[in-house]
Amino acid sequence: MRHLIPAALVVLVALASRVAPGQAQSLADVAQKEQERRKAVKPSGKVLTNKDLGSVPPAIVTPPPDAAKAAEAAKTAKPPDAVPQEKGPVQDQAYWSGRMGALRLQLERDQSYAEALQTRINSLAADFVNRDDPAQRSVIERDRQRATAELERLTKAIADGKQAIADLEEEARRAGAPPGWLR
């Protein structure tokens, strides 16, 4: 049994050495075959560029016909020459940063005021618990309820302010304003 294992190993090594050189290709052979393959492959079709495409006319979107609205619009429509061309404000960096600055300033004010109101509500709650006089407690409770209502209004204003900032960012993006102009 001992003599069988070394003999089997010798046979396997001999077979592996005979097979390996027969399958290996030299780099030169591979390069020559690739060159022949490239010559045999026909060039693909024409390469298209933007110059070859030409211009594409804009799509015309027609709304569904509504006879009553169309007739009314035709009666009240003015010829194109009679419509005055109104220009809005110049949408430069000062325009966008000014609008964003105003929105952020208002949001910061609302947040500061909300924090102050929350402190006041906490103070009124502590005063309410520490008072024994029913008349004083009713005044404190009325003040606490007003402050709570104002805090709810401010919380909504803060959410609206954040939405207004997001809307302005989207508007600026659609208008093509660089993001740096909103800082």
Backbone as JSON Lines, residues from 0, in Angstrom:
{"i":0,"aa":"M","n":[0.83,-1.18,0.0],"ca":[0.0,0.0,0.0],"c":[0.88,1.25,0.0]}
{"i":1,"aa":"R","n":[2.02,1.13,0.71],"ca":[2.91,2.28,0.78],"c":[3.53,2.58,-0.58]}
{"i":2,"aa":"H","n":[3.75,1.59,-1.36],"ca":[4.39,1.78,-2.66],"c":[3.41,2.3,-3.69]}
{"i":3,"aa":"L","n":[2.15,2.11,-3.47],"ca":[1.12,2.53,-4.41],"c":[0.92,4.05,-4.43]}
{"i":4,"aa":"I","n":[0.95,4.7,-3.28],"ca":[0.71,6.15,-3.21],"c":[1.8,6.93,-3.91]}
{"i":5,"aa":"P","n":[3.08,6.66,-3.66],"ca":[4.1,7.41,-4.39],"c":[4.05,7.13,-5.89]}
{"i":6,"aa":"A","n":[3.71,5.96,-6.28],"ca":[3.65,5.63,-7.71],"c":[2.52,6.4,-8.37]}
{"i":7,"aa":"A","n":[1.38,6.53,-7.68],"ca":[0.24,7.27,-8.23],"c":[0.57,8.74,-8.37]}
{"i":8,"aa":"L","n":[1.31,9.27,-7.4],"ca":[1.72,10.67,-7.47],"c":[2.65,10.92,-8.65]}
{"i":9,"aa":"V","n":[3.54,10.02,-8.89],"ca":[4.49,10.15,-10.0],"c":[3.73,10.14,-11.32]}
{"i":10,"aa":"V","n":[2.74,9.28,-11.42],"ca":[1.95,9.18,-12.66],"c":[1.17,10.48,-12.87]}
{"i":11,"aa":"L","n":[0.56,11.02,-11.83],"ca":[-0.21,12.27,-11.96],"c":[0.66,13.44,-12.36]}
{"i":12,"aa":"V","n":[1.83,13.54,-11.77],"ca":[2.75,14.64,-12.1],"c":[3.2,14.52,-13.54]}
{"i":13,"aa":"A","n":[3.46,13.31,-14.0],"ca":[3.91,13.1,-15.38],"c":[2.81,13.49,-16.36]}
{"i":14,"aa":"L","n":[1.56,13.13,-16.04],"ca":[0.44,13.48,-16.92],"c":[0.21,15.0,-16.96]}
{"i":15,"aa":"A","n":[0.29,15.64,-15.82],"ca":[0.08,17.08,-15.75],"c":[1.15,17.84,-16.52]}
{"i":16,"aa":"S","n":[2.37,17.35,-16.48],"ca":[3.46,18.05,-17.19],"c":[3.34,17.88,-18.68]}
{"i":17,"aa":"R","n":[2.74,16.78,-19.14],"ca":[2.58,16.57,-20.57],"c":[1.41,17.39,-21.12]}
{"i":18,"aa":"V","n":[0.37,17.59,-20.31],"ca":[-0.82,18.28,-20.77],"c":[-0.61,19.79,-20.77]}
{"i":19,"aa":"A","n":[0.03,20.34,-19.79],"ca":[0.15,21.78,-19.63],"c":[0.82,22.48,-20.8]}
{"i":20,"aa":"P","n":[1.97,22.03,-21.29],"ca":[2.59,22.76,-22.39],"c":[1.77,22.7,-23.67]}
{"i":21,"aa":"G","n":[1.03,21.67,-23.88],"ca":[0.24,21.54,-25.1],"c":[-0.91,22.54,-25.14]}
{"i":22,"aa":"Q","n":[-1.43,22.97,-24.0],"ca":[-2.57,23.87,-23.97],"c":[-2.16,25.33,-23.91]}
{"i":23,"aa":"A","n":[-1.0,25.62,-23.47],"ca":[-0.58,27.02,-23.31],"c":[-0.28,27.63,-24.67]}
{"i":24,"aa":"Q","n":[-0.64,28.91,-24.82],"ca":[-0.35,29.65,-26.04],"c":[0.6,30.77,-25.7]}
{"i":25,"aa":"S","n":[1.42,31.09,-26.64],"ca":[2.33,32.21,-26.38],"c":[1.57,33.51,-26.63]}
{"i":26,"aa":"L","n":[2.11,34.57,-26.11],"ca":[1.5,35.89,-26.26],"c":[1.47,36.29,-27.73]}
{"i":27,"aa":"A","n":[2.47,35.91,-28.46],"ca":[2.53,36.25,-29.89],"c":[1.41,35.55,-30.65]}
{"i":28,"aa":"D","n":[1.14,34.27,-30.3],"ca":[0.05,33.55,-30.96],"c":[-1.3,34.21,-30.68]}
{"i":29,"aa":"V","n":[-1.53,34.61,-29.45],"ca":[-2.79,35.25,-29.08],"c":[-2.94,36.58,-29.81]}
{"i":30,"aa":"A","n":[-1.87,37.36,-29.91],"ca":[-1.92,38.64,-30.6],"c":[-2.2,38.45,-32.09]}
{"i":31,"aa":"Q","n":[-1.59,37.41,-32.68],"ca":[-1.81,37.16,-34.11],"c":[-3.26,36.75,-34.37]}
{"i":32,"aa":"K","n":[-3.82,35.91,-33.49],"ca":[-5.21,35.5,-33.66],"c":[-6.16,36.69,-33.49]}
{"i":33,"aa":"E","n":[-5.88,37.58,-32.56],"ca":[-6.71,38.77,-32.35],"c":[-6.65,39.68,-33.57]}
{"i":34,"aa":"Q","n":[-5.47,39.82,-34.15],"ca":[-5.32,40.66,-35.34],"c":[-6.12,40.08,-36.51]}
{"i":35,"aa":"E","n":[-6.09,38.77,-36.67],"ca":[-6.86,38.12,-37.73],"c":[-8.36,38.28,-37.49]}
{"i":36,"aa":"R","n":[-8.75,38.17,-36.22],"ca":[-10.17,38.32,-35.89],"c":[-10.66,39.73,-36.22]}
{"i":37,"aa":"R","n":[-9.84,40.73,-35.9],"ca":[-10.23,42.12,-36.18],"c":[-10.33,42.4,-37.67]}
{"i":38,"aa":"K","n":[-9.47,41.76,-38.46],"ca":[-9.55,41.93,-39.91],"c":[-10.81,41.29,-40.47]}
{"i":39,"aa":"A","n":[-11.23,40.19,-39.87],"ca":[-12.39,39.46,-40.36],"c":[-13.7,40.15,-39.97]}
{"i":40,"aa":"V","n":[-13.7,40.92,-38.9],"ca":[-14.92,41.58,-38.45],"c":[-15.18,42.79,-39.35]}
{"i":41,"aa":"K","n":[-16.4,42.86,-39.85],"ca":[-16.77,43.99,-40.7],"c":[-17.06,45.19,-39.81]}
{"i":42,"aa":"P","n":[-16.73,46.38,-40.26],"ca":[-17.04,47.56,-39.44],"c":[-18.55,47.7,-39.29]}
{"i":43,"aa":"S","n":[-18.94,48.16,-38.11],"ca":[-20.37,48.34,-37.88],"c":[-20.86,49.54,-38.66]}
{"i":44,"aa":"G","n":[-22.12,49.83,-38.54],"ca":[-22.74,50.91,-39.31],"c":[-22.09,52.27,-39.07]}
{"i":45,"aa":"K","n":[-22.7,53.27,-39.63],"ca":[-22.2,54.63,-39.54],"c":[-22.29,55.14,-38.1]}
{"i":46,"aa":"V","n":[-21.3,55.9,-37.7],"ca":[-21.31,56.51,-36.37],"c":[-22.08,57.82,-36.47]}
{"i":47,"aa":"L","n":[-23.11,57.97,-35.65],"ca":[-23.94,59.17,-35.66],"c":[-23.45,60.15,-34.61]}
{"i":48,"aa":"T","n":[-23.46,61.42,-34.97],"ca":[-23.12,62.48,-34.03],"c":[-24.3,63.44,-33.93]}
{"i":49,"aa":"N","n":[-24.2,64.42,-33.07],"ca":[-25.27,65.41,-32.92],"c":[-25.47,66.2,-34.21]}
{"i":50,"aa":"K","n":[-24.42,66.4,-34.96],"ca":[-24.53,67.13,-36.23],"c":[-25.39,66.36,-37.23]}
{"i":51,"aa":"D","n":[-25.32,65.03,-37.18],"ca":[-26.09,64.21,-38.11],"c":[-27.58,64.22,-37.78]}
{"i":52,"aa":"L","n":[-27.93,64.46,-36.51],"ca":[-29.33,64.38,-36.09],"c":[-30.15,65.57,-36.52]}
{"i":53,"aa":"G","n":[-29.57,66.74,-36.59],"ca":[-30.33,67.93,-36.94],"c":[-31.17,68.4,-35.77]}
{"i":54,"aa":"S","n":[-32.05,69.34,-36.02],"ca":[-32.87,69.87,-34.93],"c":[-34.22,69.16,-34.92]}
{"i":55,"aa":"V","n":[-34.77,69.05,-33.72],"ca":[-36.06,68.41,-33.53],"c":[-37.07,69.51,-33.2]}
{"i":56,"aa":"P","n":[-38.17,69.58,-33.92],"ca":[-39.16,70.62,-33.61],"c":[-39.79,70.35,-32.25]}
{"i":57,"aa":"P","n":[-40.14,71.42,-31.51],"ca":[-40.74,71.22,-30.19],"c":[-42.11,70.55,-30.33]}
{"i":58,"aa":"A","n":[-42.43,69.76,-29.33],"ca":[-43.72,69.06,-29.34],"c":[-44.84,70.06,-29.08]}
{"i":59,"aa":"I","n":[-45.9,69.92,-29.81],"ca":[-47.06,70.79,-29.65],"c":[-48.11,70.02,-28.88]}
{"i":60,"aa":"V","n":[-48.45,70.56,-27.72],"ca":[-49.44,69.9,-26.88],"c":[-50.75,70.66,-27.04]}
{"i":61,"aa":"T","n":[-51.76,69.96,-27.48],"ca":[-53.07,70.59,-27.63],"c":[-53.99,70.05,-26.57]}
{"i":62,"aa":"P","n":[-54.62,70.94,-25.81],"ca":[-55.55,70.47,-24.79],"c":[-56.79,69.9,-25.45]}
{"i":63,"aa":"P","n":[-57.53,69.08,-24.73],"ca":[-58.74,68.53,-25.32],"c":[-59.72,69.66,-25.64]}
{"i":64,"aa":"P","n":[-60.4,69.56,-26.75],"ca":[-61.29,70.64,-27.15],"c":[-62.47,70.78,-26.21]}
{"i":65,"aa":"D","n":[-62.7,71.99,-25.82],"ca":[-63.87,72.31,-25.02],"c":[-64.53,73.47,-25.76]}
{"i":66,"aa":"A","n":[-65.58,73.21,-26.45],"ca":[-66.18,74.17,-27.37],"c":[-66.55,75.48,-26.67]}
{"i":67,"aa":"A","n":[-67.12,75.41,-25.49],"ca":[-67.55,76.63,-24.81],"c":[-66.35,77.48,-24.4]}
{"i":68,"aa":"K","n":[-65.32,76.83,-23.86],"ca":[-64.13,77.59,-23.45],"c":[-63.38,78.13,-24.65]}
{"i":69,"aa":"A","n":[-63.32,77.37,-25.72],"ca":[-62.62,77.81,-26.92],"c":[-63.31,79.02,-27.53]}
{"i":70,"aa":"A","n":[-64.63,79.0,-27.57],"ca":[-65.36,80.13,-28.14],"c":[-65.19,81.37,-27.26]}
{"i":71,"aa":"E","n":[-65.24,81.21,-25.96],"ca":[-65.06,82.33,-25.03],"c":[-63.65,82.91,-25.15]}
{"i":72,"aa":"A","n":[-62.67,82.03,-25.25],"ca":[-61.29,82.49,-25.36],"c":[-61.06,83.21,-26.69]}
{"i":73,"aa":"A","n":[-61.71,82.75,-27.73],"ca":[-61.55,83.39,-29.03],"c":[-62.15,84.79,-29.02]}
{"i":74,"aa":"K","n":[-63.24,84.97,-28.28],"ca":[-63.88,86.29,-28.23],"c":[-63.05,87.28,-27.42]}
{"i":75,"aa":"T","n":[-62.46,86.82,-26.34],"ca":[-61.74,87.74,-25.45],"c":[-60.26,87.85,-25.76]}
{"i":76,"aa":"A","n":[-59.76,87.0,-26.66],"ca":[-58.33,87.02,-26.95],"c":[-57.95,88.27,-27.72]}
{"i":77,"aa":"K","n":[-56.78,88.8,-27.38],"ca":[-56.25,89.95,-28.09],"c":[-55.2,89.44,-29.08]}
{"i":78,"aa":"P","n":[-54.97,90.18,-30.14],"ca":[-53.91,89.76,-31.06],"c":[-52.56,89.78,-30.33]}
{"i":79,"aa":"P","n":[-51.63,88.95,-30.76],"ca":[-50.35,88.85,-30.07],"c":[-49.61,90.18,-29.97]}
{"i":80,"aa":"D","n":[-49.79,91.09,-30.93],"ca":[-49.1,92.37,-30.89],"c":[-49.63,93.26,-29.77]}
{"i":81,"aa":"A","n":[-50.88,93.08,-29.36],"ca":[-51.5,93.95,-28.37],"c":[-51.15,93.54,-26.94]}
{"i":82,"aa":"V","n":[-50.6,92.32,-26.75],"ca":[-50.27,91.86,-25.41],"c":[-48.96,92.51,-24.97]}
{"i":83,"aa":"P","n":[-48.98,93.28,-23.86],"ca":[-47.74,93.91,-23.42],"c":[-46.79,92.87,-22.83]}
{"i":84,"aa":"Q","n":[-45.54,93.07,-23.1],"ca":[-44.52,92.18,-22.58],"c":[-44.05,92.71,-21.23]}
{"i":85,"aa":"E","n":[-44.49,92.05,-20.16],"ca":[-44.09,92.47,-18.81],"c":[-42.92,91.62,-18.37]}
{"i":86,"aa":"K","n":[-41.93,92.3,-17.86],"ca":[-40.77,91.58,-17.35],"c":[-40.81,91.63,-15.84]}
{"i":87,"aa":"G","n":[-40.58,90.5,-15.23],"ca":[-40.52,90.42,-13.78],"c":[-39.15,90.91,-13.3]}
{"i":88,"aa":"P","n":[-38.91,90.76,-12.03],"ca":[-37.61,91.18,-11.52],"c":[-36.49,90.33,-12.11]}
{"i":89,"aa":"V","n":[-35.33,90.93,-12.21],"ca":[-34.17,90.22,-12.73],"c":[-33.8,89.13,-11.72]}
{"i":90,"aa":"Q","n":[-33.73,87.91,-12.17],"ca":[-33.48,86.79,-11.27],"c":[-31.98,86.5,-11.21]}
{"i":91,"aa":"D","n":[-31.27,87.4,-10.57],"ca":[-29.83,87.23,-10.4],"c":[-29.54,86.74,-8.99]}
{"i":92,"aa":"Q","n":[-28.27,86.75,-8.62],"ca":[-27.88,86.24,-7.32],"c":[-28.52,87.02,-6.18]}
{"i":93,"aa":"A","n":[-28.6,88.34,-6.32],"ca":[-29.2,89.16,-5.26],"c":[-30.68,88.82,-5.08]}
{"i":94,"aa":"Y","n":[-31.38,88.56,-6.17],"ca":[-32.8,88.21,-6.1],"c":[-33.0,86.92,-5.31]}
{"i":95,"aa":"W","n":[-32.26,85.87,-5.69],"ca":[-32.45,84.57,-5.05],"c":[-31.95,84.58,-3.6]}
{"i":96,"aa":"S","n":[-30.8,85.18,-3.37],"ca":[-30.29,85.19,-2.0],"c":[-31.15,86.08,-1.1]}
{"i":97,"aa":"G","n":[-31.73,87.14,-1.65],"ca":[-32.63,87.99,-0.87],"c":[-33.9,87.26,-0.47]}
{"i":98,"aa":"R","n":[-34.49,86.56,-1.4],"ca":[-35.71,85.8,-1.08],"c":[-35.42,84.7,-0.06]}
{"i":99,"aa":"M","n":[-34.31,83.98,-0.26],"ca":[-33.97,82.9,0.66],"c":[-33.61,83.47,2.03]}
{"i":100,"aa":"G","n":[-32.91,84.58,2.05],"ca":[-32.54,85.2,3.32],"c":[-33.77,85.62,4.11]}
{"i":101,"aa":"A","n":[-34.75,86.19,3.43],"ca":[-35.98,86.61,4.11],"c":[-36.72,85.41,4.69]}
{"i":102,"aa":"L","n":[-36.8,84.32,3.92],"ca":[-37.48,83.12,4.41],"c":[-36.76,82.51,5.61]}
{"i":103,"aa":"R","n":[-35.43,82.45,5.51],"ca":[-34.66,81.87,6.63],"c":[-34.73,82.75,7.88]}
{"i":104,"aa":"L","n":[-34.72,84.06,7.68],"ca":[-34.82,84.97,8.83],"c":[-36.16,84.8,9.54]}
{"i":105,"aa":"Q","n":[-37.23,84.73,8.76],"ca":[-38.56,84.53,9.35],"c":[-38.64,83.19,10.07]}
{"i":106,"aa":"L","n":[-38.07,82.15,9.48],"ca":[-38.07,80.83,10.11],"c":[-37.29,80.86,11.42]}
{"i":107,"aa":"E","n":[-36.15,81.53,11.41],"ca":[-35.34,81.63,12.64],"c":[-36.09,82.4,13.73]}
{"i":108,"aa":"R","n":[-36.77,83.46,13.35],"ca":[-37.56,84.22,14.33],"c":[-38.67,83.37,14.91]}
{"i":109,"aa":"D","n":[-39.37,82.64,14.05],"ca":[-40.46,81.78,14.52],"c":[-39.94,80.71,15.47]}
{"i":110,"aa":"Q","n":[-38.79,80.12,15.14],"ca":[-38.23,79.08,15.99],"c":[-37.8,79.65,17.35]}
{"i":111,"aa":"S","n":[-37.2,80.82,17.34],"ca":[-36.79,81.45,18.6],"c":[-38.0,81.79,19.46]}
{"i":112,"aa":"Y","n":[-39.02,82.32,18.84],"ca":[-40.24,82.67,19.57],"c":[-40.91,81.42,20.11]}
{"i":113,"aa":"A","n":[-40.9,80.34,19.34],"ca":[-41.5,79.07,19.79],"c":[-40.74,78.53,21.01]}
{"i":114,"aa":"E","n":[-39.43,78.64,20.99],"ca":[-38.66,78.18,22.15],"c":[-38.98,79.03,23.39]}
{"i":115,"aa":"A","n":[-39.11,80.33,23.2],"ca":[-39.45,81.21,24.32],"c":[-40.85,80.89,24.85]}
{"i":116,"aa":"L","n":[-41.79,80.65,23.95],"ca":[-43.15,80.29,24.38],"c":[-43.17,78.97,25.13]}
{"i":117,"aa":"Q","n":[-42.37,78.02,24.68],"ca":[-42.32,76.73,25.38],"c":[-41.79,76.93,26.8]}
{"i":118,"aa":"T","n":[-40.79,77.79,26.95],"ca":[-40.28,78.1,28.29],"c":[-41.36,78.75,29.14]}
{"i":119,"aa":"R","n":[-42.11,79.68,28.53],"ca":[-43.19,80.34,29.27],"c":[-44.27,79.34,29.68]}
{"i":120,"aa":"I","n":[-44.63,78.44,28.79],"ca":[-45.64,77.43,29.11],"c":[-45.16,76.56,30.27]}
{"i":121,"aa":"N","n":[-43.89,76.16,30.23],"ca":[-43.35,75.34,31.33],"c":[-43.39,76.11,32.65]}
{"i":122,"aa":"S","n":[-43.06,77.4,32.6],"ca":[-43.08,78.23,33.81],"c":[-44.5,78.38,34.34]}
{"i":123,"aa":"L","n":[-45.45,78.63,33.46],"ca":[-46.85,78.76,33.87],"c":[-47.38,77.46,34.47]}
{"i":124,"aa":"A","n":[-46.97,76.34,33.9],"ca":[-47.41,75.04,34.43],"c":[-46.88,74.84,35.85]}
{"i":125,"aa":"A","n":[-45.62,75.23,36.05],"ca":[-45.04,75.11,37.4],"c":[-45.75,76.06,38.37]}
{"i":126,"aa":"D","n":[-46.05,77.3,37.93],"ca":[-46.76,78.25,38.78],"c":[-48.15,77.74,39.13]}
{"i":127,"aa":"F","n":[-48.83,77.13,38.17],"ca":[-50.18,76.62,38.39],"c":[-50.18,75.56,39.49]}
{"i":128,"aa":"V","n":[-49.2,74.67,39.45],"ca":[-49.13,73.6,40.44],"c":[-48.81,74.16,41.82]}
{"i":129,"aa":"N","n":[-48.02,75.22,41.89],"ca":[-47.57,75.76,43.17],"c":[-48.53,76.77,43.79]}
{"i":130,"aa":"R","n":[-49.6,77.14,43.11],"ca":[-50.55,78.11,43.65],"c":[-51.71,77.39,44.33]}
{"i":131,"aa":"D","n":[-52.15,77.99,45.43],"ca":[-53.31,77.44,46.14],"c":[-54.58,78.24,45.88]}
{"i":132,"aa":"D","n":[-54.41,79.51,45.53],"ca":[-55.55,80.4,45.34],"c":[-56.24,80.07,44.01]}
{"i":133,"aa":"P","n":[-57.53,79.72,44.0],"ca":[-58.24,79.39,42.76],"c":[-58.28,80.55,41.77]}
{"i":134,"aa":"A","n":[-58.36,81.78,42.23],"ca":[-58.4,82.93,41.32],"c":[-57.07,83.06,40.57]}
{"i":135,"aa":"Q","n":[-55.97,82.92,41.28],"ca":[-54.65,83.01,40.64],"c":[-54.44,81.83,39.69]}
{"i":136,"aa":"R","n":[-54.91,80.65,40.1],"ca":[-54.77,79.48,39.24],"c":[-55.54,79.64,37.94]}
{"i":137,"aa":"S","n":[-56.72,80.25,38.0],"ca":[-57.52,80.44,36.78],"c":[-56.83,81.42,35.83]}
{"i":138,"aa":"V","n":[-56.21,82.48,36.38],"ca":[-55.48,83.44,35.54],"c":[-54.28,82.74,34.89]}
{"i":139,"aa":"I","n":[-53.56,81.97,35.69],"ca":[-52.39,81.26,35.15],"c":[-52.81,80.25,34.08]}
{"i":140,"aa":"E","n":[-53.9,79.54,34.33],"ca":[-54.38,78.56,33.36],"c":[-54.81,79.24,32.06]}
{"i":141,"aa":"R","n":[-55.47,80.39,32.15],"ca":[-55.88,81.13,30.95],"c":[-54.64,81.56,30.15]}
{"i":142,"aa":"D","n":[-53.61,82.07,30.86],"ca":[-52.37,82.49,30.19],"c":[-51.66,81.29,29.54]}
{"i":143,"aa":"R","n":[-51.68,80.16,30.23],"ca":[-51.04,78.96,29.69],"c":[-51.75,78.46,28.44]}
{"i":144,"aa":"Q","n":[-53.08,78.54,28.44],"ca":[-53.83,78.11,27.26],"c":[-53.57,79.03,26.07]}
{"i":145,"aa":"R","n":[-53.48,80.33,26.32],"ca":[-53.18,81.28,25.24],"c":[-51.78,81.0,24.67]}
{"i":146,"aa":"A","n":[-50.84,80.78,25.57],"ca":[-49.47,80.5,25.13],"c":[-49.41,79.19,24.34]}
{"i":147,"aa":"T","n":[-50.18,78.21,24.77],"ca":[-50.22,76.92,24.06],"c":[-50.82,77.1,22.67]}
{"i":148,"aa":"A","n":[-51.88,77.88,22.56],"ca":[-52.49,78.14,21.25],"c":[-51.5,78.88,20.34]}
{"i":149,"aa":"E","n":[-50.79,79.84,20.9],"ca":[-49.8,80.59,20.12],"c":[-48.66,79.66,19.69]}
{"i":150,"aa":"L","n":[-48.26,78.74,20.56],"ca":[-47.21,77.78,20.21],"c":[-47.67,76.87,19.07]}
{"i":151,"aa":"E","n":[-48.91,76.45,19.09],"ca":[-49.44,75.63,17.99],"c":[-49.43,76.4,16.68]}
{"i":152,"aa":"R","n":[-49.81,77.69,16.74],"ca":[-49.77,78.52,15.54],"c":[-48.34,78.65,15.03]}
{"i":153,"aa":"L","n":[-47.4,78.85,15.94],"ca":[-46.0,78.98,15.54],"c":[-45.44,77.68,14.98]}
{"i":154,"aa":"T","n":[-45.85,76.57,15.55],"ca":[-45.4,75.27,15.04],"c":[-45.85,75.09,13.59]}
{"i":155,"aa":"K","n":[-47.08,75.51,13.3],"ca":[-47.58,75.45,11.92],"c":[-46.81,76.43,11.03]}
{"i":156,"aa":"A","n":[-46.52,77.63,11.56],"ca":[-45.76,78.61,10.79],"c":[-44.35,78.11,10.5]}
{"i":157,"aa":"I","n":[-43.74,77.41,11.44],"ca":[-42.4,76.85,11.22],"c":[-42.46,75.79,10.12]}
{"i":158,"aa":"A","n":[-43.46,74.93,10.17],"ca":[-43.6,73.9,9.13],"c":[-43.84,74.56,7.77]}
{"i":159,"aa":"D","n":[-44.67,75.61,7.74],"ca":[-44.92,76.33,6.48],"c":[-43.65,77.02,5.99]}
{"i":160,"aa":"G","n":[-42.87,77.56,6.92],"ca":[-41.61,78.21,6.54],"c":[-40.62,77.24,5.94]}
{"i":161,"aa":"K","n":[-40.53,76.05,6.53],"ca":[-39.63,75.03,5.97],"c":[-40.11,74.6,4.59]}
{"i":162,"aa":"Q","n":[-41.43,74.5,4.41],"ca":[-41.97,74.14,3.1],"c":[-41.71,75.26,2.09]}
{"i":163,"aa":"A","n":[-41.83,76.51,2.53],"ca":[-41.57,77.64,1.63],"c":[-40.11,77.64,1.18]}
{"i":164,"aa":"I","n":[-39.2,77.3,2.08],"ca":[-37.78,77.23,1.71],"c":[-37.56,76.11,0.69]}
{"i":165,"aa":"A","n":[-38.18,74.95,0.93],"ca":[-38.05,73.85,-0.02],"c":[-38.65,74.22,-1.38]}
{"i":166,"aa":"D","n":[-39.79,74.92,-1.36],"ca":[-40.41,75.35,-2.61],"c":[-39.53,76.35,-3.36]}
{"i":167,"aa":"L","n":[-38.91,77.27,-2.62],"ca":[-38.02,78.24,-3.26],"c":[-36.8,77.54,-3.85]}
{"i":168,"aa":"E","n":[-36.26,76.55,-3.15],"ca":[-35.12,75.8,-3.69],"c":[-35.52,75.11,-4.99]}
{"i":169,"aa":"E","n":[-36.72,74.53,-5.02],"ca":[-37.19,73.87,-6.23],"c":[-37.42,74.88,-7.36]}
{"i":170,"aa":"E","n":[-38.0,76.03,-7.02],"ca":[-38.22,77.08,-8.02],"c":[-36.9,77.56,-8.6]}
{"i":171,"aa":"A","n":[-35.91,77.75,-7.74],"ca":[-34.59,78.19,-8.2],"c":[-33.94,77.13,-9.07]}
{"i":172,"aa":"R","n":[-34.11,75.86,-8.69],"ca":[-33.54,74.78,-9.49],"c":[-34.16,74.78,-10.89]}
{"i":173,"aa":"R","n":[-35.49,74.96,-10.95],"ca":[-36.15,74.97,-12.25],"c":[-35.79,76.19,-13.07]}
{"i":174,"aa":"A","n":[-35.51,77.3,-12.4],"ca":[-35.13,78.51,-13.11],"c":[-33.67,78.48,-13.55]}
{"i":175,"aa":"G","n":[-32.92,77.5,-13.07],"ca":[-31.53,77.37,-13.46],"c":[-30.56,78.19,-12.61]}
{"i":176,"aa":"A","n":[-31.01,78.6,-11.44],"ca":[-30.13,79.36,-10.56],"c":[-29.14,78.41,-9.9]}
{"i":177,"aa":"P","n":[-27.86,78.79,-9.83],"ca":[-26.88,77.94,-9.15],"c":[-27.22,77.81,-7.67]}
{"i":178,"aa":"P","n":[-26.96,76.66,-7.07],"ca":[-27.28,76.46,-5.65],"c":[-26.6,77.46,-4.73]}
{"i":179,"aa":"G","n":[-25.44,77.94,-5.1],"ca":[-24.72,78.9,-4.27],"c":[-25.45,80.23,-4.11]}
{"i":180,"aa":"W","n":[-26.35,80.54,-5.01],"ca":[-27.08,81.8,-4.93],"c":[-28.11,81.78,-3.8]}
{"i":181,"aa":"L","n":[-28.45,80.6,-3.31],"ca":[-29.47,80.5,-2.27],"c":[-28.87,80.54,-0.86]}
{"i":182,"aa":"R","n":[-27.59,80.7,-0.76],"ca":[-26.95,80.7,0.57],"c":[-27.05,82.03,1.22]}
